[in-house]
Amino acid sequence: MTDVQLTASAAKRVAAIAAKQDKPAVLRLAVEGGGCAGFSYKFALGEPEADDMLVETDGVCLVVDPMTLDLVRGSAVDFVEDMGGSAFKVTNPNAASGCGCGSSFSI
């Protein structure tokens, strides 16, 4: 099992956003304290750091720092579009609970 997975749908969306912003197709996943359930996911385009874990899907890199990796190991990052809108979604097997918005969780 890989530490974290980036789906093809998420990779395609990151590539499109990066091209529009003229940035490298590198998505950083981080976890911050806060949100309705205790922790919240944060996404940003950026460059890898020396100690980051990297996963590549279809030419797009997902980077995760070591502290975040402890909280999201085994997760999948997807991009979903539905009637409520579109967003990156993390399926995190370590989360004990989450909130309705899907952007925060607790351990």
C-alpha positions as a Markdown table, in Angstrom:
| # | Residue | x | y | z |
|---|---|---|---|---|
| 1 | Met | 0.0 | 0.0 | 0.0 |
| 2 | Thr | 1.3 | 3.4 | -0.8 |
| 3 | Asp | 1.4 | 6.1 | 1.9 |
| 4 | Val | -0.9 | 8.4 | 0.0 |
| 5 | Gln | -2.6 | 8.1 | -3.4 |
| 6 | Leu | -3.5 | 10.8 | -5.9 |
| 7 | Thr | -6.3 | 9.8 | -8.2 |
| 8 | Ala | -6.3 | 10.4 | -12.0 |
| 9 | Ser | -9.2 | 12.8 | -11.6 |
| 10 | Ala | -7.3 | 14.8 | -9.0 |
| 11 | Ala | -4.1 | 14.8 | -11.1 |
| 12 | Lys | -6.0 | 16.1 | -14.2 |
| 13 | Arg | -7.5 | 18.9 | -12.1 |
| 14 | Val | -4.1 | 19.9 | -10.6 |
| 15 | Ala | -2.6 | 19.9 | -14.1 |
| 16 | Ala | -5.3 | 22.2 | -15.3 |
| 17 | Ile | -5.0 | 24.6 | -12.4 |
| 18 | Ala | -1.2 | 24.6 | -12.6 |
| 19 | Ala | -1.3 | 25.4 | -16.3 |
| 20 | Lys | -3.7 | 28.3 | -15.8 |
| 21 | Gln | -1.5 | 29.7 | -13.0 |
| 22 | Asp | 1.8 | 29.0 | -14.9 |
| 23 | Lys | 3.1 | 26.9 | -12.0 |
| 24 | Pro | 4.5 | 23.4 | -11.7 |
| 25 | Ala | 1.9 | 20.6 | -11.4 |
| 26 | Val | 2.8 | 19.9 | -7.7 |
| 27 | Leu | 0.0 | 19.7 | -5.2 |
| 28 | Arg | 0.8 | 20.0 | -1.5 |
| 29 | Leu | -1.5 | 18.4 | 1.0 |
| 30 | Ala | -1.1 | 19.6 | 4.6 |
| 31 | Val | -3.1 | 19.3 | 7.8 |
| 32 | Glu | -3.7 | 22.2 | 10.1 |
| 33 | Gly | -5.4 | 22.4 | 13.5 |
| 34 | Gly | -8.9 | 23.8 | 13.4 |
| 35 | Gly | -12.0 | 23.2 | 11.4 |
| 36 | Cys | -15.3 | 21.9 | 12.7 |
| 37 | Ala | -13.8 | 18.5 | 13.7 |
| 38 | Gly | -10.3 | 19.4 | 15.0 |
| 39 | Phe | -8.0 | 19.2 | 11.9 |
| 40 | Ser | -8.5 | 20.6 | 8.4 |
| 41 | Tyr | -7.0 | 19.7 | 5.1 |
| 42 | Lys | -5.1 | 22.4 | 3.2 |
| 43 | Phe | -4.2 | 22.3 | -0.5 |
| 44 | Ala | -1.8 | 24.5 | -2.4 |
| 45 | Leu | 0.4 | 24.4 | -5.5 |
| 46 | Gly | 4.1 | 24.4 | -4.5 |
| 47 | Glu | 7.5 | 22.9 | -4.7 |
| 48 | Pro | 8.6 | 19.7 | -2.9 |
| 49 | Glu | 10.8 | 20.2 | 0.2 |
| 50 | Ala | 13.7 | 17.9 | 1.0 |
| 51 | Asp | 11.9 | 15.7 | 3.5 |
| 52 | Asp | 8.5 | 15.5 | 1.7 |
| 53 | Met | 6.9 | 12.2 | 0.5 |
| 54 | Leu | 6.2 | 12.4 | -3.2 |
| 55 | Val | 3.6 | 10.5 | -5.2 |
| 56 | Glu | 3.3 | 10.9 | -9.0 |
| 57 | Thr | 0.2 | 10.3 | -11.0 |
| 58 | Asp | 0.0 | 11.1 | -14.7 |
| 59 | Gly | 2.9 | 13.6 | -14.5 |
| 60 | Val | 1.4 | 15.4 | -11.4 |
| 61 | Cys | 3.1 | 15.2 | -8.0 |
| 62 | Leu | 1.4 | 15.1 | -4.7 |
| 63 | Val | 3.7 | 16.2 | -1.8 |
| 64 | Val | 3.1 | 15.6 | 1.9 |
| 65 | Asp | 5.3 | 16.7 | 4.8 |
| 66 | Pro | 6.3 | 14.1 | 7.4 |
| 67 | Met | 4.0 | 15.5 | 10.2 |
| 68 | Thr | 1.0 | 15.5 | 7.8 |
| 69 | Leu | 1.9 | 12.0 | 6.5 |
| 70 | Asp | 1.4 | 10.6 | 10.1 |
| 71 | Leu | -2.2 | 11.8 | 9.9 |
| 72 | Val | -3.1 | 10.9 | 6.4 |
| 73 | Arg | -1.2 | 7.7 | 5.7 |
| 74 | Gly | -3.3 | 5.3 | 3.6 |
| 75 | Ser | -5.4 | 8.2 | 2.3 |
| 76 | Ala | -6.5 | 9.0 | -1.3 |
| 77 | Val | -6.8 | 12.5 | -2.7 |
| 78 | Asp | -9.6 | 12.7 | -5.3 |
| 79 | Phe | -11.3 | 15.5 | -7.2 |
| 80 | Val | -15.1 | 15.2 | -7.2 |
| 81 | Glu | -17.8 | 17.1 | -9.0 |
| 82 | Asp | -21.5 | 16.8 | -8.0 |
| 83 | Met | -24.6 | 18.9 | -7.6 |
| 84 | Gly | -23.1 | 20.7 | -4.6 |
| 85 | Gly | -20.0 | 21.8 | -6.5 |
| 86 | Ser | -16.5 | 20.5 | -7.1 |
| 87 | Ala | -13.6 | 20.1 | -4.6 |
| 88 | Phe | -10.6 | 18.0 | -3.7 |
| 89 | Lys | -11.6 | 15.3 | -1.3 |
| 90 | Val | -9.5 | 13.2 | 1.0 |
| 91 | Thr | -10.6 | 9.7 | 1.9 |
| 92 | Asn | -8.7 | 9.2 | 5.2 |
| 93 | Pro | -8.9 | 5.8 | 6.9 |
| 94 | Asn | -7.3 | 7.3 | 10.0 |
| 95 | Ala | -10.1 | 9.8 | 10.6 |
| 96 | Ala | -12.4 | 8.8 | 13.5 |
| 97 | Ser | -15.0 | 11.3 | 12.4 |
| 98 | Gly | -15.4 | 14.2 | 10.0 |
| 99 | Cys | -17.7 | 17.1 | 9.3 |
| 100 | Gly | -20.5 | 17.5 | 6.8 |
| 101 | Cys | -18.3 | 19.8 | 4.6 |
| 102 | Gly | -15.7 | 17.0 | 4.2 |
| 103 | Ser | -12.7 | 19.4 | 4.8 |
| 104 | Ser | -12.1 | 18.6 | 8.4 |
| 105 | Phe | -11.7 | 15.5 | 10.6 |
| 106 | Ser | -10.7 | 14.2 | 14.0 |
| 107 | Ile | -8.4 | 11.3 | 14.9 |
